[in-house]
Amino acid sequence: MKTRKNATTRAEPVEREHGLHLLRSMIRIRRLEDKCAELYTTTKIRGFLHLYDGEEAVAVGVLEALTLDDAIVATYREHGHALIRGVSAGCILAEMYGRQEGCSRGRGGSMHLFDDRTRFYGGNAIVGAGLPIAVGLALADKMQEKSRVSCCFFGDGAVAEGEFHESLNLAALWRLPVLFVCENNLYAMGTALRYTQSVTDIAAKAASYGMPAAAVDGMDVLAVEAAAHLAAEAIRAGEGPQFLECRTYRFRAHSMYDAELYRNRAEVEEWKKRCPIATFTERLRDAGQVSDDDLAQIEAEVAREISAAVAFAEAGSQEPLEDLTRFVYSERRMP
């Protein structure tokens, strides 16, 4: 087993502009998710909806370490990843509204956001389904000698799936340029990690496949960013796959359908004291790098962005009935 990198060291002080950028990015995710919850309760968004509140530091920190040429594969809790990657809030909400102006033409909904323009390859509703996709993307890049990273986000529940072990094994065996990012929020739907895994150290599981693996505080955006940069640099240097276990927590229930009977309110409130947005804001305040005016400006900018996104989605068009079977069957015949 390879020695695991220590990713628990506190990151260096951040420059003001970069700090504001990270803070704005996390707030954009939180406000989009707040709006999604509101729209869902008014039945403007239907189907399944899984929100990301509390985990924003993971998406923001990791994506800071990647380039626009890298590939992203995410889970069904992927609105934040898509937004920070460059998919517009309007396209995201239009998709949830089922409008053909959505990033998946309104056919995918909340769990199947997709945008090849930004190399955002899902949004995958099946637990663990993104892992082999990321391995395939990385294999293609290696075969074509392209210096790119395929980054795969997945939850702790995916660790129990065969795809997890198969994907890590092949990536390590073939030294593929994959960054595996486990968003360990302690619960796979309603089941605590300690009830499903005899070894709850997920980074240790990854290291057993012969790849460098690290655990990082997923509530600290700077710690995540620093660890992701180290991992991405190693991948680009030809060192093969890297693994990050980001230890985080979701503040909302698993989905909007979830009665949340498996954890008590005291636990949630205790984790909320470590809110990545609140703690990072306080850190910037202590360093004299953010003011009340800065925060007010960020909130106003984000509010305008979300308002415009809702307007875009609500002005969108339904797909014509005659297109119902489009993309379902192919009329091409084999020679």
Backbone hydrogen bonds in HBPLUS format (Angstrom, degrees):
<---DONOR---> <-ACCEPTOR-->    atom                        ^
c    i                          cat <-CA-CA->   ^        H-A-AA   ^      H-
h    n   atom  resd res      DA  || num        DHA   H-A  angle D-A-AA Bond
n    s   type  num  typ     dist DA aas  dist angle  dist       angle   num
A0019-GLY N   A0015-GLU O   2.83 MM   4  5.97 158.2  1.87 159.3 166.8     1
A0020-LEU N   A0016-ARG O   2.90 MM   4  6.17 159.0  1.94 156.7 161.6     2
A0021-HIS N   A0017-GLU O   2.98 MM   4  6.15 150.4  2.07 139.4 147.9     3
A0022-LEU N   A0018-HIS O   2.94 MM   4  6.23 162.1  1.97 153.8 157.0     4
A0023-LEU N   A0019-GLY O   2.97 MM   4  6.16 162.5  2.00 148.8 154.0     5
A0024-ARG N   A0020-LEU O   2.81 MM   4  5.92 163.9  1.83 149.0 153.8     6
A0025-SER N   A0021-HIS O   2.98 MM   4  6.16 156.3  2.04 146.4 153.0     7
A0026-MET N   A0022-LEU O   3.08 MM   4  6.37 159.2  2.13 150.3 154.8     8
A0027-ILE N   A0023-LEU O   2.96 MM   4  6.20 160.1  2.00 153.4 159.4     9
A0028-ARG N   A0024-ARG O   2.86 MM   4  6.06 152.9  1.94 149.0 156.5    10
A0029-ILE N   A0025-SER O   3.23 MM   4  6.55 156.4  2.29 145.1 149.9    11
A0030-ARG N   A0026-MET O   3.04 MM   4  6.32 167.6  2.06 151.5 154.6    12
A0031-ARG N   A0027-ILE O   2.89 MM   4  6.02 169.6  1.90 157.9 160.0    13
A0032-LEU N   A0028-ARG O   3.05 MM   4  6.10 153.2  2.12 142.7 150.2    14
A0033-GLU N   A0029-ILE O   2.96 MM   4  6.18 163.0  1.99 154.7 159.3    15
A0034-ASP N   A0030-ARG O   2.88 MM   4  6.14 152.6  1.96 146.2 154.4    16
A0035-LYS N   A0031-ARG O   3.01 MM   4  6.19 157.8  2.06 142.9 148.2    17
A0036-CYS N   A0032-LEU O   2.88 MM   4  6.19 152.7  1.96 147.4 155.8    18
A0037-ALA N   A0033-GLU O   2.97 MM   4  6.23 158.4  2.02 150.8 155.3    19
A0038-GLU N   A0034-ASP O   3.06 MM   4  6.36 156.2  2.12 145.5 152.1    20
A0039-LEU N   A0035-LYS O   2.83 MM   4  6.08 164.9  1.85 156.7 160.3    21
A0040-TYR N   A0036-CYS O   2.86 MM   4  5.99 146.4  1.97 145.3 154.8    22
A0041-THR N   A0037-ALA O   3.08 MM   4  6.31 157.7  2.13 147.3 151.9    23
A0044-LYS N   A0039-LEU O   2.93 MM   5  5.29 147.7  2.04 167.1 161.3    24
A0043-THR N   A0040-TYR O   2.95 MM   3  4.89 159.1  1.99 108.6 111.9    25
A0256-MET N   A0049-LEU O   3.06 MM 207  5.78 143.0  2.21 154.1 165.4    26
A0055-GLU N   A0052-TYR O   2.95 MM   3  5.67 167.9  1.97 150.6 154.2    27
A0251-PHE N   A0053-ASP O   2.86 MM 198  5.55 168.0  1.87 144.5 148.5    28
A0058-VAL N   A0055-GLU O   3.05 MM   3  5.85 149.8  2.15 123.5 130.7    29
A0060-VAL N   A0056-GLU O   3.12 MM   4  6.23 173.9  2.13 161.9 163.1    30
A0061-GLY N   A0057-ALA O   2.92 MM   4  5.61 154.8  1.99 130.8 139.2    31
A0062-VAL N   A0058-VAL O   2.97 MM   4  5.99 170.0  1.98 154.0 157.3    32
A0063-LEU N   A0059-ALA O   3.06 MM   4  6.00 165.9  2.08 147.2 151.7    33
A0064-GLU N   A0060-VAL O   3.22 MM   4  6.27 136.5  2.42 140.8 150.4    34
A0065-ALA N   A0062-VAL O   2.92 MM   3  5.53 151.2  2.00 115.8 124.3    35
A0066-LEU N   A0063-LEU O   3.24 MM   3  5.21 162.8  2.27 102.8 108.0    36
A0070-ASP N   A0067-THR O   3.11 MM   3  5.44 159.3  2.15 109.1 115.5    37
A0071-ALA N   A0149-VAL O   2.97 MM  78  6.40 151.6  2.05 150.3 159.1    38
A0151-CYS N   A0071-ALA O   2.83 MM  80  6.03 175.5  1.83 154.5 153.0    39
A0072-ILE N   A0119-ARG O   2.98 MM  47  6.31 158.9  2.03 168.0 171.7    40
A0121-TYR N   A0072-ILE O   2.76 MM  49  5.92 155.9  1.82 171.4 174.2    41
A0073-VAL N   A0151-CYS O   2.86 MM  78  6.19 150.5  1.95 165.3 170.5    42
A0153-PHE N   A0073-VAL O   2.84 MM  80  6.20 167.6  1.85 163.7 165.5    43
A0074-ALA N   A0122-GLY O   2.46 MM  48  5.43 148.8  1.55 132.9 139.5    44
A0082-ALA N   A0078-GLU O   3.02 MM   4  6.23 168.8  2.04 164.4 166.7    45
A0083-LEU N   A0079-HIS O   2.94 MM   4  6.14 162.1  1.97 151.9 157.2    46
A0084-ILE N   A0080-GLY O   3.04 MM   4  6.16 172.6  2.04 153.1 154.7    47
A0085-ARG N   A0081-HIS O   2.91 MM   4  5.93 142.8  2.05 141.7 152.8    48
A0086-GLY N   A0082-ALA O   3.19 MM   4  6.42 131.5  2.43 141.0 151.5    49
A0087-VAL N   A0082-ALA O   2.96 MM   5  5.38 155.5  2.02 159.3 152.2    50
A0086-GLY N   A0083-LEU O   3.20 MM   3  5.43 140.2  2.37  99.3 109.8    51
A0092-ILE N   A0088-SER O   3.03 MM   4  6.33 154.5  2.10 150.2 157.9    52
A0093-LEU N   A0089-ALA O   2.93 MM   4  6.11 169.1  1.94 151.7 154.1    53
A0094-ALA N   A0090-GLY O   2.85 MM   4  5.94 156.2  1.91 146.3 154.0    54
A0095-GLU N   A0091-CYS O   3.06 MM   4  6.12 146.5  2.18 134.5 142.6    55
A0103-CYS N   A0091-CYS O   3.37 MM  12  5.26 145.6  2.49 122.3 121.1    56
A0096-MET N   A0092-ILE O   3.16 MM   4  6.54 152.5  2.24 143.5 150.7    57
A0097-TYR N   A0093-LEU O   2.88 MM   4  6.15 141.2  2.03 146.7 158.1    58
A0099-ARG N   A0094-ALA O   2.88 MM   5  5.22 164.8  1.90 163.2 158.5    59
A0098-GLY N   A0095-GLU O   3.01 MM   3  5.06 150.2  2.11  99.8 109.2    60
A0102-GLY N   A0099-ARG O   2.98 MM   3  5.61 162.2  2.02 119.2 123.2    61
A0100-GLN N   A0317-SER O   3.04 MM 217  6.10 164.7  2.06 176.7 175.9    62
A0105-ARG N   A0102-GLY O   2.95 MM   3  4.70 157.4  2.00 114.2 111.5    63
A0107-ARG N   A0104-SER O   3.09 MM   3  5.80 168.2  2.10 121.5 124.2    64
A0112-HIS N   A0109-GLY O   3.17 MM   3  5.66 159.4  2.21 117.2 123.4    65
A0115-ASP N   A0120-PHE O   2.93 MM   5  5.09 173.2  1.93 152.9 153.1    66
A0118-THR N   A0115-ASP O   3.28 MM   3  5.80 136.8  2.48 109.6 118.1    67
A0120-PHE N   A0115-ASP O   2.93 MM   5  5.09 171.0  1.94 149.0 145.9    68
A0119-ARG N   A0116-ASP O   3.10 MM   3  4.51 154.4  2.17  92.2  99.7    69
A0129-ALA N   A0126-ILE O   3.00 MM   3  5.34 166.3  2.02 131.9 133.7    70
A0131-LEU N   A0128-GLY O   3.25 MM   3  5.76 149.8  2.35 112.3 119.9    71
A0134-ALA N   A0130-GLY O   2.98 MM   4  6.21 159.1  2.02 156.0 160.3    72
A0135-VAL N   A0131-LEU O   3.11 MM   4  6.42 157.0  2.16 149.7 156.3    73
A0136-GLY N   A0132-PRO O   2.94 MM   4  6.12 153.5  2.01 141.4 148.0    74
A0137-LEU N   A0133-ILE O   2.93 MM   4  6.25 157.4  1.98 152.1 158.1    75
A0138-ALA N   A0134-ALA O   2.93 MM   4  6.12 160.0  1.97 149.1 154.7    76
A0139-LEU N   A0135-VAL O   2.86 MM   4  6.06 150.9  1.95 145.6 154.0    77
A0140-ALA N   A0136-GLY O   3.01 MM   4  6.23 158.1  2.06 146.9 152.1    78
A0141-ASP N   A0137-LEU O   3.04 MM   4  6.35 157.3  2.09 146.0 152.1    79
A0142-LYS N   A0138-ALA O   2.92 MM   4  6.17 157.6  1.97 148.4 154.5    80
A0143-MET N   A0139-LEU O   2.91 MM   4  6.12 162.0  1.94 152.3 157.1    81
A0144-GLN N   A0140-ALA O   3.00 MM   4  6.15 143.0  2.14 144.0 153.8    82
A0146-LYS N   A0141-ASP O   2.83 MM   5  4.98 172.7  1.84 148.0 149.7    83
A0145-GLU N   A0142-LYS O   3.09 MM   3  4.82 157.1  2.14  98.4 104.9    84
A0148-ARG N   A0146-LYS O   2.98 MM   2  5.68 128.1  2.26 107.1  91.9    85
A0150-SER N   A0177-PRO O   3.06 MM  27  6.41 163.6  2.08 157.1 162.4    86
A0179-LEU N   A0150-SER O   2.89 MM  29  6.13 161.4  1.92 142.9 147.4    87
A0152-CYS N   A0179-LEU O   2.91 MM  27  6.23 162.5  1.95 156.5 160.8    88
A0181-VAL N   A0152-CYS O   2.80 MM  29  5.88 164.3  1.82 169.2 163.6    89
A0154-PHE N   A0181-VAL O   3.02 MM  27  6.42 143.0  2.16 161.6 162.4    90
A0183-GLU N   A0154-PHE O   2.68 MM  29  5.92 163.3  1.71 160.8 165.3    91
A0158-ALA N   A0155-GLY O   3.12 MM   3  5.63 146.0  2.24 110.3 118.6    92
A0159-VAL N   A0156-ASP O   3.15 MM   3  5.54 152.9  2.23 108.2 116.0    93
A0160-ALA N   A0157-GLY O   3.28 MM   3  5.95 161.2  2.32 114.9 119.4    94
A0161-GLU N   A0158-ALA O   2.95 MM   3  5.24 161.7  1.98 111.9 117.8    95
A0164-PHE N   A0161-GLU O   3.18 MM   3  5.64 137.7  2.37 107.0 116.8    96
A0166-GLU N   A0162-GLY O   2.95 MM   4  6.14 170.1  1.96 162.8 166.2    97
A0167-SER N   A0163-GLU O   2.85 MM   4  5.68 158.6  1.90 140.6 147.1    98
A0168-LEU N   A0164-PHE O   3.05 MM   4  6.18 167.2  2.07 150.5 154.1    99
A0169-ASN N   A0165-HIS O   3.01 MM   4  5.98 156.8  2.06 141.5 148.5   100
A0170-LEU N   A0166-GLU O   3.03 MM   4  6.22 168.5  2.05 149.4 152.0   101
A0171-ALA N   A0167-SER O   2.94 MM   4  6.01 163.9  1.96 150.0 155.3   102
A0172-ALA N   A0168-LEU O   3.00 MM   4  6.05 158.1  2.05 144.7 150.2   103
A0173-LEU N   A0169-ASN O   2.85 MM   4  5.97 159.8  1.89 149.1 155.8   104
A0174-TRP N   A0170-LEU O   2.87 MM   4  5.91 160.8  1.91 152.1 155.7   105
A0175-ARG N   A0171-ALA O   2.89 MM   4  5.54 104.9  2.47 127.4 143.0   106
A0176-LEU N   A0171-ALA O   2.91 MM   5  4.94 159.5  1.95 140.5 147.3   107
A0175-ARG N   A0172-ALA O   3.32 MM   3  4.86 152.5  2.40  91.4  99.4   108
A0178-VAL N   A0176-LEU O   2.88 MM   2  5.71 133.7  2.09 109.4  95.1   109
A0242-GLN N   A0178-VAL O   3.02 MM  64  6.51 155.4  2.08 161.7 169.6   110
A0180-PHE N   A0242-GLN O   2.92 MM  62  6.26 164.2  1.95 167.0 163.1   111
A0244-LEU N   A0180-PHE O   2.81 MM  64  6.17 160.7  1.85 163.3 169.9   112
A0182-CYS N   A0244-LEU O   2.82 MM  62  6.19 162.2  1.85 168.9 171.8   113
A0246-CYS N   A0182-CYS O   2.82 MM  64  5.95 157.8  1.87 161.0 168.3   114
A0184-ASN N   A0246-CYS O   2.98 MM  62  5.87 135.0  2.19 139.0 151.9   115
A0248-THR N   A0184-ASN O   2.87 MM  64  5.76 159.9  1.91 138.6 145.2   116
A0193-LEU N   A0186-LEU O   2.91 MM   7  5.37 149.8  2.00 145.8 145.5   117
A0188-ALA N   A0191-THR O   2.92 MM   3  5.25 162.1  1.96 153.2 148.8   118
A0191-THR N   A0188-ALA O   3.09 MM   3  5.25 169.5  2.10 121.8 125.0   119
A0195-TYR N   A0192-ALA O   2.98 MM   3  5.60 158.1  2.03 118.2 125.1   120
A0196-THR N   A0193-LEU O   3.06 MM   3  5.44 160.1  2.10 113.3 119.5   121
A0197-GLN N   A0193-LEU O   3.07 MM   4  6.04 145.2  2.20 165.6 173.1   122
A0204-ALA N   A0201-ASP O   3.18 MM   3  5.42 125.8  2.49  99.0 112.0   123
A0205-LYS N   A0202-ILE O   3.07 MM   3  5.08 120.7  2.44  95.5 110.1   124
A0206-ALA N   A0202-ILE O   3.13 MM   4  6.52 158.0  2.18 152.2 157.0   125
A0207-ALA N   A0203-ALA O   2.93 MM   4  6.20 158.7  1.98 149.3 155.4   126
A0208-SER N   A0204-ALA O   3.13 MM   4  6.31 135.5  2.34 138.6 148.9   127
A0208-SER N   A0205-LYS O   3.17 MM   3  5.26 132.7  2.41  95.6 108.2   128
A0209-TYR N   A0206-ALA O   2.98 MM   3  5.60 160.4  2.02 115.8 122.2   129
A0210-GLY N   A0207-ALA O   2.92 MM   3  5.31 159.3  1.96 116.0 118.9   130
A0243-PHE N   A0212-PRO O   3.03 MM  31  6.29 145.0  2.16 152.1 160.3   131
A0214-ALA N   A0243-PHE O   2.97 MM  29  6.33 148.9  2.07 143.3 151.7   132
A0245-GLU N   A0214-ALA O   2.79 MM  31  6.14 161.9  1.82 160.4 165.2   133
A0216-VAL N   A0245-GLU O   2.87 MM  29  6.14 160.3  1.91 160.8 160.3   134
A0247-ARG N   A0216-VAL O   2.99 MM  31  6.25 164.3  2.01 178.0 176.0   135
A0220-ASP N   A0217-ASP O   3.20 MM   3  5.68 167.2  2.22 118.0 120.4   136
A0218-GLY N   A0247-ARG O   2.89 MM  29  4.62 135.8  2.09 116.8 122.7   137
A0224-VAL N   A0220-ASP O   3.03 MM   4  6.33 160.6  2.07 157.2 162.9   138
A0225-GLU N   A0221-VAL O   2.93 MM   4  6.03 162.4  1.96 143.8 149.2   139
A0226-ALA N   A0222-LEU O   2.93 MM   4  6.06 165.0  1.96 147.2 151.1   140
A0227-ALA N   A0223-ALA O   3.06 MM   4  6.20 164.5  2.09 146.4 150.6   141
A0228-ALA N   A0224-VAL O   2.85 MM   4  6.00 159.3  1.89 153.7 160.1   142
A0229-HIS N   A0225-GLU O   2.91 MM   4  6.11 154.9  1.98 150.7 157.1   143
A0230-LEU N   A0226-ALA O   3.16 MM   4  6.43 162.3  2.20 148.1 152.0   144
A0231-ALA N   A0227-ALA O   3.04 MM   4  6.27 159.9  2.08 147.2 152.8   145
A0232-ALA N   A0228-ALA O   2.83 MM   4  5.97 166.9  1.85 153.4 157.1   146
A0233-GLU N   A0229-HIS O   2.93 MM   4  6.02 160.9  1.97 150.6 155.8   147
A0234-ALA N   A0230-LEU O   3.09 MM   4  6.26 152.8  2.17 142.1 149.2   148
A0235-ILE N   A0231-ALA O   3.02 MM   4  6.32 154.7  2.09 149.2 156.1   149
A0236-ARG N   A0232-ALA O   2.97 MM   4  6.21 163.8  1.99 151.2 155.2   150
A0237-ALA N   A0233-GLU O   3.00 MM   4  6.14 132.1  2.23 136.6 149.3   151
A0239-GLU N   A0234-ALA O   3.04 MM   5  5.49 158.3  2.09 157.3 154.8   152
A0238-GLY N   A0235-ILE O   2.95 MM   3  5.30 157.9  2.00 112.3 116.5   153
A0258-ASP N   A0255-SER O   3.06 MM   3  5.22 160.1  2.10 108.6 115.0   154
A0267-GLU N   A0264-ASN O   3.18 MM   3  5.65 127.8  2.47 107.2 118.4   155
A0268-VAL N   A0264-ASN O   3.46 MM   4  6.89 160.3  2.50 148.7 153.2   156
A0269-GLU N   A0265-ARG O   2.94 MM   4  6.18 165.9  1.96 157.9 161.6   157
A0270-GLU N   A0266-ALA O   2.96 MM   4  6.11 147.5  2.07 142.8 151.4   158
A0271-TRP N   A0267-GLU O   3.10 MM   4  6.41 156.3  2.15 150.2 155.7   159
A0272-LYS N   A0268-VAL O   2.94 MM   4  6.22 145.0  2.06 146.1 156.8   160
A0273-LYS N   A0270-GLU O   3.28 MM   3  5.54 147.6  2.39 100.7 109.5   161
A0274-ARG N   A0271-TRP O   2.83 MM   3  5.42 158.2  1.87 116.6 124.1   162
A0275-CYS N   A0272-LYS O   3.08 MM   3  4.94 154.4  2.14 111.0 109.0   163
A0279-THR N   A0275-CYS O   2.92 MM   4  6.00 175.4  1.92 166.9 168.5   164
A0280-PHE N   A0276-PRO O   3.23 MM   4  5.90 149.4  2.33 123.6 132.0   165
A0281-THR N   A0277-ILE O   2.93 MM   4  6.00 155.3  1.99 145.7 153.0   166
A0282-GLU N   A0278-ALA O   3.01 MM   4  6.22 158.0  2.06 146.2 151.9   167
A0283-ARG N   A0279-THR O   2.98 MM   4  6.17 146.4  2.09 137.3 146.9   168
A0284-LEU N   A0280-PHE O   2.94 MM   4  6.23 155.8  2.00 150.3 155.7   169
A0285-ARG N   A0281-THR O   2.89 MM   4  6.16 151.6  1.97 146.4 155.2   170
A0286-ASP N   A0282-GLU O   2.91 MM   4  6.11 163.1  1.93 149.6 153.3   171
A0287-ALA N   A0283-ARG O   3.20 MM   4  6.40 139.5  2.37 136.3 146.4   172
A0289-GLN N   A0284-LEU O   2.81 MM   5  5.07 163.3  1.84 159.2 154.6   173
A0288-GLY N   A0285-ARG O   2.87 MM   3  4.96 158.4  1.92 107.6 114.2   174
A0295-LEU N   A0291-SER O   3.09 MM   4  6.43 161.5  2.12 151.5 155.5   175
A0296-ALA N   A0292-ASP O   2.91 MM   4  6.10 159.3  1.95 148.5 154.5   176
A0297-GLN N   A0293-ASP O   2.91 MM   4  6.07 153.9  1.98 145.7 152.7   177
A0298-ILE N   A0294-ASP O   2.95 MM   4  6.23 160.4  1.99 151.4 156.4   178
A0299-GLU N   A0295-LEU O   2.95 MM   4  6.15 170.5  1.96 153.9 156.4   179
A0300-ALA N   A0296-ALA O   2.96 MM   4  6.09 153.5  2.03 142.7 150.2   180
A0301-GLU N   A0297-GLN O   2.93 MM   4  6.14 161.0  1.97 151.4 156.2   181
A0302-VAL N   A0298-ILE O   2.93 MM   4  6.14 164.9  1.95 156.7 160.9   182
A0303-ALA N   A0299-GLU O   2.88 MM   4  5.97 155.6  1.94 143.8 151.1   183
A0304-ARG N   A0300-ALA O   3.04 MM   4  6.27 154.1  2.11 145.5 151.6   184
A0305-GLU N   A0301-GLU O   3.03 MM   4  6.31 155.8  2.09 145.1 152.0   185
A0306-ILE N   A0302-VAL O   2.92 MM   4  6.18 164.0  1.94 158.0 160.9   186
A0307-SER N   A0303-ALA O   2.94 MM   4  6.03 157.9  1.99 145.1 151.8   187
A0308-ALA N   A0304-ARG O   2.94 MM   4  6.08 161.3  1.98 148.9 153.6   188
A0309-ALA N   A0305-GLU O   2.98 MM   4  6.18 146.3  2.10 140.8 150.7   189
A0310-VAL N   A0306-ILE O   2.98 MM   4  6.25 156.2  2.04 150.5 155.4   190
A0311-ALA N   A0307-SER O   3.08 MM   4  6.34 161.4  2.12 147.2 152.3   191
A0312-PHE N   A0308-ALA O   2.92 MM   4  6.12 154.2  1.99 145.1 152.1   192
A0313-ALA N   A0309-ALA O   2.95 MM   4  6.18 161.2  1.98 149.4 154.1   193
A0314-GLU N   A0310-VAL O   2.90 MM   4  6.08 165.6  1.92 155.1 159.0   194
A0315-ALA N   A0311-ALA O   3.02 MM   4  6.09 133.9  2.24 138.9 150.2   195
A0316-GLY N   A0313-ALA O   3.09 MM   3  5.16 156.3  2.15 102.8 110.1   196
A0323-ASP N   A0320-PRO O   2.97 MM   3  5.51 157.7  2.02 114.9 122.1   197
A0324-LEU N   A0321-LEU O   3.00 MM   3  5.36 157.3  2.05 121.7 122.3   198
A0326-ARG N   A0323-ASP O   2.94 MM   3  5.08 157.8  1.99 109.8 116.9   199
A0328-VAL N   A0325-THR O   3.10 MM   3  5.29 157.4  2.15 124.8 126.7   200
